[in-house]
């Protein structure tokens, strides 16, 4: 038996550092936050409108 007390495998949601490069992901999110903060209200409304339409296409119209 493992010293941690588990019989097999690794703990769920344990070490996920090997899944992707955390540095590049954080950089992408930071750039996206800056870009979104710089948008005008009109641009934000247009982006949200497109997101709502995409949501409807995927979730409501597929049935």
Secondary structure, 3 states (H helix, E strand, C coil): CCCCCCCCCCCCCCCCCCCCCHHHHHHHHHHHHHHHHCCCHHHHHHHHHHHHHHHHHHHCCCC
